[in-house]
């Protein structure tokens, strides 16, 4: 099947609009990119990374091992921890622990935290739609 966001009339634009709104609250785009890749890795959504280093963050291949890599800032680490907690939902009663929230709140205000959680949810939606309909691996952009 073609991507449902293209098949269902009027579905694509609201998703793109939400992406735009999320990008305007002050969470750095590089952080949103790291989160998008990590959530996608967890979900099994495959991306092909660009071969031109000047066009991509050289840390992208290290996202899966962010806990042991020194190249990520503390703010990025807190966002990645939030992304994993919300995506994995190991405990639906307490998806993201108070500790994860408190750590993220050190770096992001409520508006930014809200946008971060919405971004994780939106990436999960895209991943599930793309995986369910067997879309080809996407080129990272």
Buried (B, 14 or more C-beta within 10 A) or exposed (E): EEBBBEEEEEEBEEBEEBBEEBBEBEBBEEBBBBBBBBBBBBBEBEBEBEEEEEEBBEBBEBBEEBEEEEEBEEBBBBBBBBBBBBBEEEEEEEBBEEEBBEBBEEBBEEEBBEBBBBBBBBBBEBBEBBBEEEBEEEEBE
